[in-house]
């Protein structure tokens, strides 16, 4: 089982504009989509497409929380939400124009120690053969150690953690030796306060993340594919396939979902990298989270990863 935890689920409101955005003026949309959002939610959507058992956890509040719950009910993915009173889940606005996406993400709900304790209680059912995905921003007002605190509290269960978060929460989580982390290149630059321009320049920093505690590092590189730094001190690279990018939102989450799906099927990590690239690229080439057929079609075209020395 792969449980995904989205501390800050959202209603994603994605719009495409008729013309380039003009500030201080009325702008019109020509296409709109409202979906349940959040990194963990997106990972579960991919796992569900790949027939991997998954369950969604997170905090819901207010009218927007009801919208998120209804969206997930339609997918038939099992959920176990924690209700937070007197707040509202955030709305994330994503504006698509001229092949780019500008995002305005809300702050999200804050949670109490009691609500965090309830989440931990729910997650204690998982053990050595399971994965827990901690993905996306931490709750509003929570300390940078929030993910690390969750991992520490569940350390005796033997569950494997996948972490997808940026900045200080990632730095703290590394101390708990997660099974895999999935930064992207801008997050890598921010973490080390360095200007890392190419995937080749990123190699020493990926290795540094391993030294800091990550067992495996899946570094997403957009159109350049991904680098995988493994627990065996091996480094692999695989380029992304060519295609028309329609939707970059959720592509990194899809990559993590594809990677974990292969791990759950006990495939080699090189095959997990291939499945991750196929899933991430399939979403990038789709209007929203990719379906199984598109992922399978891309997977058949991908070569084996190249080992770097």
N, C-alpha and C positions, 0 to 999 in steps of 0.2 A: 504494500500500500504506500502511496505517496500522498501525504497530507500537505496542503499548502495553506500558509497563514498570511493573510493580507491584513496588516494592522490598520491600514488606511484605505479601505475600499472606496470607490468613487463611482459617480455617474459620469461617464465620459460623453461629452457633447462635442461631436466632431462635425465641423462645417467646412464646405468648400465654397469659395467666393466666386462670384461672377466675373470679377475684375480684381486687379491688385488692391490691397487694403489701402484706404486713404484715411489718414488720421484726422480727427475732428470733423468727421463727415459721416453720413449714413452709408453703410455698406450692405449689400444684398448677398444672400447665399443662393447657390444653385443646387446644393445637395446637403442633407443633414442626416446624422445618425446618432442615436442615443443607445449606449451599451453599458453594461456593468463593467467597471474597470478596476485596475489594480494589478500589480505584477503577479501576485499569487493566483488570482483569478485567471489571468491569461495562461499561466503555466498549466493549471488544471484543464482549461479548455483544450489545450494541445494534447495533454495526456489522455483525455476522454476520447479525442479523435483517434488516438493510437491504441485504444482499448486497454489502457493501463488503469487499474483501480486507483481512484483519487477521491479526496474529500476536501472541501473548502471550509476554512475557518476564518473568522474575523469578527470585527465589531460593527454593528449596525445601529443607526439612530435616525429617527425622524422620517419624514416623507421620502427623502432620497434613499434612506436605508431600505424602505419598503420597495422602492423601484429596483434596487440592486437585488434584493431577495427574489422578486418576481422574475427578473431576467435570468437568474440562475436556476429557478424552478423550471423554466422552459428548456434548459439544456439537459435536465434530468441528472445533473451531477449532484451527488450527495453534499449537503452543507450542514454545518453546525454553528450557527451564528450566536454571538453574545450580544444581547440587547443593552444598549447604553441609553439611559433616559435623558431627556431635555437637551438634546443636541441634534445635529444633522450631519450626515455624511457629506463629504465635499462634492462639488461639481468641478470637473476638469474640462476646460475649454481648449479644443485643439482646432486651430485655424489652418486650413490647407489652401495654399495659393502658389502658383508658379513653381510647382514641384517641391515646395518647402512646407514644413509644418511648424507653426508657432504655438507653444503650449502655455496656458495659464492654469496652473494647478492649485487647488484649494489647500487649506491648512489641515483640515480633517478634525476628527473628534479627539478629545482627551479621555483617558481612562484612569480608573482608580486602581489601587493595589488589589482590592477585592475582585475587580473584573479581570485583572491580569492573573490572579490566582485561579479564577474559574477557567481561563484559557489553559493554564498549565495542567489543571485537573483533567480537562478533556484530552490533552495531548499525551498523558501518561499511558494511554492504551497502546502506544506504539513502541516497538522494540527493535531488536538487532536486524531484522529483515525489512525494516521500513525506512522511509525517508521523510523528513520534515523540511519543507521549503519555507524559509523566512525571507520574504521579498517585499521590496518597496520601503517607503519612508516609515519611520517609527511614529507612534501616536504623538499628537501635539503635546508638548510640555514634558515628554518622557526624557530621561537621561540618555546620553550617547551609549551607555552600557545596556540599553534595553534588550537588544537581541542577545548579547552576551549573557545577560542575567537569565533569559529564557533557556539558553543552551546549557548554562551551568545547572539550573534547576532540574533539567531533564537528562543530565549527563549519565546518571546511573542506569537509564533505560537501554543504552546501547544503540539508540536510533542514530542514523546518519543525517547530518544537516547540510542543506544547500542554502547558501546565503547570497542574496542579490540586493545589496544596499550600498550607498556611497558614503564617503567621508568618514567622520569620526565613528559612527556606528559600525562601519566595516572594520576599521582599525581595532576596535574593541572586540568584535566578534572573532577576529583572527586568533586571539589568544585561546579560544576554545577549540581550535583545530577542526574547523568544518570540513566535511567531505569534499565539497567543491564550493568555490565562489565564482561569480560571473560578472566581473567589471567590464566596462567598455573603455575605449581609449580616452575619451574626455575625463571619465572618472579616475582613470589611472593617473592622468596628468594632475588632477586636483589633489589626489591622495598624496602624491610625492612632491607636489608643487614644482613640477618640471614641465617643460614644453617638449612633449614626445610626439614627433611628427609622423613617423612610419612604424609599421609593425616590427621592422628589424630593430629600430631604436628601443622598442618596448621589451625586448628579450631580457635584459638584465633586471627590469622592474617586475616582470612576471616571476622570475626566479626569486626575487626579493620577497614577493608575496608568499612563496612557498616557505622561505626562511622564517617569515613572520607567523606562520602557523597553518596556512591552508594546505590540505593534503593534495588537492588538485585545483588548478586555476584554469578556467575557461574564459579567455579574453576575447570578447567580440570586437571585430574590427570593421563592421559595416560591409562595404563592398569588397574589402580585402579578406573576408571570411573570418577566421578565428585562429588563435593560438591555444594549444592545450599543453599546460605544464603538469606532469603527472607525479604521483607519489613515488614513482620509481626514478625520479630525476631525469625523465625524458621529455623532450619538447617536440610537438608536432604542429604542423601548419597545414591548413586546407583553405584554398580560395573559395569564394562564393561563386555560384554559377551566374552567368549573364542573364539579364531579364529586365523588364520595365518595372521600376520601383513605383508602386502605387500607394504604399502605406508602410512607413518606417515604424509607426507606433505599434508596440507589441512584438516586433521582430526579435529583440533580444530575449524577451520572455519566452517566445516560441523556441528559440535556440536552447534555452535551459530546459524546457519541457522535452524537446527531442532528445537531448543528452541524457536526461534522467530516465526517459522511457527505455533507452538502450541499457542503462545500468540496471534497471529493474528486471530486464530480460536477461541479465548476466552476460551481456555482450562485451567484447573487449573495449577499452576506452577509445581506441582508434575508430571503432564502429560507432561509439557514442558521439564522437566528434562529427562523423559523417551525418548521423541522424540529426544532430543539433544544427548543422549547416543547412540541411534539407528543410527542416521545420522553420528555421529563421528566415531563409530565403523565400520559402513558399508564402509566408505571411507578408513579407515585403512586396511580393508580386501580386498580392490579393488586396481586395478592398478592406478586409478585416482579417481576423485570425483564420489561418489557412485550414482547408479541409484535408482529409486523409489522402485523397487521390492526388492532389497537387504535391503533397509531401512525398508520396511514393514515387511519383513520376520524376521528381528532381533527384531523389536518392539514387535512382537507377543510373543517372548520368554522372554522378560524382566519382572521381578517382579516389584512390587510397590517399590518406594524408602523407605528407612528406616529413620525415624525421629530420630535425636540425641538430647539428653537433657544434 
